[in-house]
Amino acid sequence: MRFVLGMLLSAAALVAGSGVALADPPQPPYNAITTWADAEVRTCEALSCPVAYVIPAGQKAVAICWTRGEMVYDHGIRNNIWIMVGLNVQGDRRLASAIYFKGDERGNVPYEQDCGPY
């Protein structure tokens, strides 16, 4: 977990130093969230975006922030909230639908940790 957080912070520093403007990126500490079903992590907040990887059911992930995106309906749940669970070295976001995480409609990511516009 510490390695993942270190990589995430390194990627964020790389993006910040590259001249890419991020709208007040969320600050640590980030929340640990847990999947209850396999969560496809995509390159944007829509089902049409490519799947970057899958977080298996029962695994923890780091929640950077949440945002609204395409409505997802799966396992009898309907929600348009997506959770940013990572950045790659180019600063591209990695997001998963909040329906696959335990907790409230935001996977227990605090309301104040809204990603804002990117």
C-alpha positions in Angstrom: 0.0 0.0 0.0 2.8 2.4 0.9 4.5 1.6 -2.5 1.2 2.3 -4.4 0.8 5.6 -2.5 4.4 6.6 -3.3 3.9 5.8 -7.0 0.7 7.8 -7.0 2.4 10.8 -5.3 5.3 10.6 -7.7 2.9 10.6 -10.7 1.1 13.6 -9.3 4.4 15.5 -8.8 5.4 14.6 -12.4 2.1 16.0 -13.7 2.3 19.1 -11.6 5.8 19.8 -12.9 4.8 19.2 -16.5 2.7 22.3 -16.9 -0.6 20.3 -17.0 -3.1 22.3 -15.0 -5.0 20.4 -12.4 -7.9 22.1 -10.6 -6.9 22.0 -7.0 -6.0 18.3 -6.8 -7.1 16.5 -3.6 -4.5 16.3 -0.9 -3.5 13.3 1.2 -4.4 11.5 3.3 -6.3 9.5 0.7 -8.9 7.0 1.8 -8.6 3.2 1.5 -11.7 1.7 -0.1 -12.6 -1.9 -0.7 -14.3 -3.6 -3.6 -17.3 -6.0 -3.1 -17.3 -7.0 -6.7 -14.6 -6.9 -9.5 -14.2 -3.2 -10.5 -13.0 -2.4 -14.0 -10.7 0.7 -13.8 -11.1 2.8 -16.9 -9.3 5.7 -18.5 -12.2 8.0 -18.1 -15.6 8.1 -16.3 -17.6 6.2 -19.0 -18.2 2.6 -20.0 -16.9 3.4 -23.5 -13.4 4.1 -22.2 -10.8 1.4 -22.3 -10.3 -0.8 -19.3 -6.8 -0.2 -17.8 -7.0 -3.0 -15.2 -9.4 -4.7 -12.8 -9.4 -4.5 -9.0 -10.7 -7.9 -7.8 -13.5 -8.3 -5.3 -12.4 -7.9 -1.7 -9.3 -5.9 -2.6 -8.4 -2.4 -1.2 -7.6 0.5 -3.4 -6.6 4.1 -2.8 -9.4 6.6 -3.4 -8.0 10.0 -4.6 -11.3 11.7 -5.2 -14.8 11.2 -6.8 -16.5 12.7 -9.7 -19.7 12.4 -11.7 -19.7 10.6 -15.1 -21.7 8.2 -17.1 -24.6 6.4 -15.3 -23.7 2.7 -14.6 -26.3 0.0 -13.9 -25.0 -3.3 -12.6 -25.8 -5.8 -9.9 -29.2 -4.0 -9.5 -27.4 -0.7 -8.6 -27.6 2.5 -10.5 -25.1 5.3 -10.0 -23.2 8.0 -11.9 -20.3 8.5 -9.4 -16.8 7.4 -10.4 -13.8 7.2 -8.1 -10.3 8.1 -9.2 -8.1 5.3 -8.0 -4.9 6.2 -9.8 -2.9 8.2 -12.2 -0.4 6.9 -14.7 3.0 8.5 -15.3 1.6 10.7 -18.0 -1.0 12.0 -15.5 -3.9 10.2 -17.1 -6.7 9.4 -14.6 -7.8 5.9 -13.7 -11.5 5.7 -12.6 -13.9 3.0 -11.4 -17.6 3.2 -10.9 -18.5 3.7 -7.2 -21.1 0.9 -7.4 -18.3 -1.7 -7.0 -17.0 -0.3 -3.7 -18.4 -1.0 -0.2 -20.1 1.9 1.6 -22.3 4.8 0.5 -23.0 6.1 -3.0 -19.4 7.4 -3.2 -17.8 4.2 -1.8 -17.3 6.1 1.5 -15.1 8.7 -0.2 -15.9 12.0 1.6 -18.1 14.5 -0.2 -15.4 17.1 0.2 -13.0 15.0 -2.0 -14.8 15.9 -5.2 -12.3 15.8 -8.1 -13.6 19.0 -9.6 -13.1 19.6 -13.3 -10.0 18.1 -15.0 
